[in-house]
């Protein structure tokens, strides 16, 4: 069994609220728009990290995180990319990747909107954790945590970290 913390769109921001959830996870997955290499480094120093780059990410982040990850976790095939759309409205690139990899879990970010949906057409669960950072139009900072055990996704929780404008407990000078 693996406890997964899924976040996206940190845009260079990291605080104690996020880190408190990182501490209780087995792995952290970041679905892009990381913002600063220090965010990757900090997360990776605490827990195993899987991350993809997003549209705002620099060349240095793109050297550490690929555009797309396709992997298996506890028997669940996972496809992660930053910009995908959502069930019934995938962009052409994401749709081709889904058709090629046939994942059971598709993860993306970009929209800053937390969304978990079953895709009946392609037979997978679609997750977007919303935005954990303080940059963007979202009002509430969010992330997801869940477990993968024996090919099953269980105990999914949407977590609200507070208002986007509430700047408290920033760490590593990322505020």
Helices and strands as residue ranges (DSSP letters): E 2-7, H 16-22, E 27-30, H 37-46, E 48-51, H 59-64, E 68-73, E 76-81, H 92-101, E 105-108, E 114-119, E 124-129, E 140-149, E 152-163
